[in-house]
Amino acid sequence: MNGAVQTGWAPSAGPTAPPPARSWRRLLLAATAAWAVLLALLTWTSVRDDPPTVREQRSLDQAGPVVDRAIGELARAAGAAGLLELGPARIAEGCRVTPFADGARLRRDVGVLAPTGTEQTVLEGIAERLPASWRAGVGPGLNGIELYADAGEFVAVQGRPTADGRVRLVVDTGCRPVGSGYTPVAATAGPEAAALTAALRALDRPADAAPELVTAPCPGGGSAHTVRSAEGPRPVASTAALAALAGNAPLLDQPPVYAYRTGLVTVLAELNQDATRLAATVGCPG
């Protein structure tokens, strides 16, 4: 046996080494990018072709009519004797629909008569008269008793007592894309304009040349209206000056708030120290 070394065989290098981690990272990044492109394409196709399914897809111009109809439903549910006023649309801009998109929020409200001690009864009566699809209810909230309901299309309704013989019902869209924006319903003033002028005259205030008019469609047809004076300084006359117009039978007499009925119109006066505000309202048929 000689000491020659056999040639043609390479020494064993042990187990096969795994591919470099860099290759796996490249594959993972490529797969993630492809998935992101696919997801963006599917999202764009859905938004283009499918009906909206979440609030963030419904713009303010789409939600506006829902809000207006909800105000009409609340006016009807409050009843002619209980409705005090329809609030104007209030739009708050600057909220975020997504981390990358700005939006706006639309709110409207309804003021309803609720003498102290009757707030829960009033709210429960309103809830019972709202459409069954709203699933309205009344229960304890963070700040006491409240009404809650869903007017559809992700429009929420809440109602809470205030401290002066009223409850306030608020319709709220939450933050949404602006779209073409909210367009108020056009309306023409009726008997509420004459009632407002008479109240201003009784308080020795000049009638407004162009008072603010807000409206909402009634569920059974027609519309509810509120005409509102511009805020002005507190008049020398007090709410007692309105007693003759109220026939000495006011709906609400809790200074500085006074309300009364004249024919089909409810007149609400708030004579605060810093400003005076009057509103006259015709509601929806019951």
Long-range contacts (C-beta under 8 A, 24 or more apart in sequence): 54-154, 55-154, 55-173, 55-174, 55-176, 56-97, 56-98, 56-176, 56-177, 57-177, 58-153, 58-154, 58-176, 58-177, 59-176, 59-177, 59-178, 59-179, 59-180, 60-91, 60-103, 60-104, 60-106, 60-173, 60-176, 60-177, 60-178, 60-179, 60-181, 60-182, 61-178, 61-179, 61-180, 61-181, 61-182, 61-183, 62-153, 62-179, 63-106, 63-153, 63-154, 63-155, 63-173, 63-176, 63-182, 64-89, 64-106, 64-182, 64-183, 66-151, 66-152, 66-153, 66-155, 66-173, 67-106, 67-108, 67-151, 67-155, 67-171, 67-173, 68-108, 68-185, 68-216, 68-217, 69-151, 69-216, 69-217, 69-219, 70-108, 70-151, 70-155, 70-157, 70-171, 71-108, 71-110, 71-171, 71-216, 71-224, 72-216, 72-217, 72-218, 72-219, 72-223, 72-224, 72-284, 73-130, 73-131, 73-134, 73-151, 73-219, 74-110, 74-126, 74-130, 74-157, 74-169, 74-171, 75-110, 75-216, 75-218, 75-224, 75-283, 75-284, 76-129, 76-218, 76-219, 76-220, 76-283, 76-284, 76-285, 76-286, 77-125, 77-126, 77-127, 77-129, 77-130, 78-110, 78-112, 78-126, 78-169, 78-283, 79-129, 79-283, 79-286, 80-264, 80-266, 80-283, 80-284, 80-285, 80-286, 81-113, 81-251, 81-261, 82-112, 82-113, 82-114, 82-122, 83-110, 83-111, 83-112, 83-113, 83-224, 83-266, 83-281, 83-283, 84-111, 84-112, 84-113, 84-166, 84-251, 84-252, 84-259, 84-266, 84-268, 84-279, 84-281, 85-110, 85-111, 85-226, 85-228, 85-266, 85-268, 85-279, 85-281, 86-110, 86-111, 86-214, 86-215, 86-216, 86-224, 86-225, 86-226, 86-281, 87-111, 87-214, 87-226, 88-184, 88-212, 88-214, 88-228, 89-182, 89-184, 89-214, 91-182, 93-178, 95-175, 96-175, 97-175, 97-176, 97-177, 101-177, 102-178, 103-175, 103-176, 103-177, 103-178, 104-175, 104-176, 104-178, 105-172, 105-173, 105-174, 105-175, 105-176, 106-172, 106-173, 106-176, 106-182, 107-170, 107-171, 107-172, 107-173, 108-170, 108-171, 108-216, 109-168, 109-169, 109-170, 109-171, 110-168, 110-169, 110-171, 111-166, 111-167, 111-168, 111-169, 111-268, 112-159, 112-166, 112-167, 112-168, 112-169, 113-165, 113-166, 113-251, 113-252, 113-259, 114-161, 114-165, 114-166, 114-167, 115-165, 115-252, 116-165, 119-145, 119-161, 119-167, 120-145, 122-167, 123-147, 123-159, 123-161, 123-167, 126-159, 126-169, 164-252, 164-254, 164-257, 165-252, 165-254, 165-257, 166-252, 166-257, 184-214, 184-215, 185-215, 185-216, 185-217, 185-223, 186-215, 187-213, 187-214, 187-215, 187-223, 187-225, 189-213, 189-225, 189-227, 190-225, 190-282, 191-263, 191-264, 191-265, 191-282, 192-225, 192-226, 192-227, 192-265, 192-280, 192-281, 192-282, 193-227, 193-280, 195-262, 195-263, 195-265, 195-267, 195-280, 196-227, 196-228, 196-229, 196-267, 196-278, 196-279, 196-280, 198-245, 198-262, 199-242, 199-245, 199-267, 199-269, 199-278, 199-280, 200-229, 200-278, 202-237, 202-241, 202-242, 202-244, 202-245, 203-235, 203-237, 203-241, 203-242, 203-269, 203-271, 203-276, 203-278, 204-235, 204-236, 204-237, 204-241, 205-229, 205-232, 205-235, 205-276, 218-284, 218-285, 219-284, 220-284, 220-285, 222-284, 222-285, 223-284, 224-281, 224-282, 224-283, 224-284, 225-281, 225-282, 226-279, 226-280, 226-281, 227-279, 227-280, 227-281, 228-277, 228-278, 228-279, 228-280, 229-276, 229-277, 229-278, 229-279, 231-275, 231-276, 231-277, 232-275, 232-276, 233-275, 233-276, 234-271, 234-272, 234-273, 234-274, 234-275, 234-276, 235-271, 235-276, 238-271, 239-269, 239-271, 242-267, 242-269
